Amino acid sequence: MQNCNAAIQSPEYLKYTLFINRLSIYLTKQ
């Protein structure tokens, strides 16, 4: 759990979160 902050600040983490958010929104609209 010590690397939690580093993972949150990483650009790749942001890419995955945005992708998951868009995917969930897409699935909710259907």
MDAnalysis code that builds the backbone (N, CA, C; Angstrom):
import MDAnalysis as mda
import numpy as np

u = mda.Universe.empty(90, n_residues=30, atom_resindex=np.repeat(np.arange(30), 3), trajectory=True)
u.add_TopologyAttr("name", ["N", "CA", "C"] * 30)
u.add_TopologyAttr("resid", np.arange(1, 31))
u.add_TopologyAttr("resname", ["MET", "GLN", "ASN", "CYS", "ASN", "ALA", "ALA", "ILE", "GLN", "SER", "PRO", "GLU", "TYR", "LEU", "LYS", "TYR", "THR", "LEU", "PHE", "ILE", "ASN", "ARG", "LEU", "SER", "ILE", "TYR", "LEU", "THR", "LYS", "GLN"])
u.atoms.positions = np.array([
    [0.830, -1.212, 0.000],
    [0.000, 0.000, 0.000],
    [0.861, 1.258, 0.000],
    [2.168, 1.086, 0.119],
    [3.053, 2.250, 0.181],
    [3.145, 2.949, -1.174],
    [2.899, 2.224, -2.248],
    [3.005, 2.806, -3.582],
    [1.675, 3.381, -4.060],
    [0.711, 3.490, -3.159],
    [-0.624, 3.949, -3.547],
    [-0.567, 5.371, -4.095],
    [0.126, 6.259, -3.396],
    [0.206, 7.650, -3.839],
    [0.914, 7.761, -5.185],
    [1.957, 6.994, -5.376],
    [2.705, 7.034, -6.632],
    [1.830, 6.547, -7.781],
    [1.015, 5.539, -7.514],
    [0.153, 5.003, -8.563],
    [-0.917, 6.022, -8.941],
    [-1.427, 6.731, -7.937],
    [-2.479, 7.717, -8.211],
    [-1.924, 8.878, -9.037],
    [-0.680, 9.244, -8.811],
    [-0.097, 10.393, -9.496],
    [0.442, 10.038, -10.884],
    [0.469, 8.765, -11.213],
    [1.035, 8.363, -12.498],
    [0.046, 8.620, -13.632],
    [0.499, 9.108, -14.790],
    [-0.365, 9.383, -15.942],
    [-1.102, 8.134, -16.410],
    [-0.452, 6.974, -16.334],
    [-1.095, 5.745, -16.798],
    [-2.333, 5.444, -15.958],
    [-2.240, 5.718, -14.667],
    [-3.388, 5.492, -13.787],
    [-4.547, 6.389, -14.212],
    [-4.230, 7.632, -14.578],
    [-5.274, 8.556, -15.011],
    [-5.907, 8.075, -16.305],
    [-5.097, 7.523, -17.199],
    [-5.630, 7.007, -18.460],
    [-6.611, 5.876, -18.197],
    [-6.238, 4.974, -17.287],
    [-7.119, 3.843, -16.993],
    [-8.399, 4.308, -16.317],
    [-8.303, 5.278, -15.423],
    [-9.510, 5.755, -14.740],
    [-10.444, 6.434, -15.732],
    [-9.910, 7.252, -16.629],
    [-10.746, 7.903, -17.629],
    [-11.399, 6.870, -18.537],
    [-10.651, 5.843, -18.909],
    [-11.191, 4.789, -19.763],
    [-12.322, 4.053, -19.059],
    [-12.109, 3.732, -17.783],
    [-13.136, 3.022, -17.018],
    [-14.365, 3.907, -16.838],
    [-14.151, 5.182, -16.602],
    [-15.282, 6.100, -16.443],
    [-16.087, 6.188, -17.730],
    [-15.420, 6.319, -18.860],
    [-16.122, 6.388, -20.140],
    [-16.842, 5.088, -20.430],
    [-16.210, 3.974, -20.100],
    [-16.822, 2.669, -20.335],
    [-18.081, 2.515, -19.491],
    [-18.014, 2.908, -18.240],
    [-19.180, 2.792, -17.355],
    [-20.309, 3.701, -17.834],
    [-19.969, 4.899, -18.290],
    [-20.985, 5.819, -18.808],
    [-21.620, 5.237, -20.068],
    [-20.808, 4.651, -20.933],
    [-21.308, 4.047, -22.164],
    [-22.261, 2.901, -21.854],
    [-21.898, 2.089, -20.871],
    [-22.744, 0.955, -20.504],
    [-24.025, 1.426, -19.823],
    [-23.952, 2.530, -19.108],
    [-25.142, 3.028, -18.403],
    [-26.161, 3.603, -19.384],
    [-25.682, 4.198, -20.475],
    [-26.602, 4.812, -21.443],
    [-27.400, 3.764, -22.205],
    [-26.869, 2.564, -22.324],
    [-27.570, 1.534, -23.092],
    [-28.752, 0.966, -22.317],
])
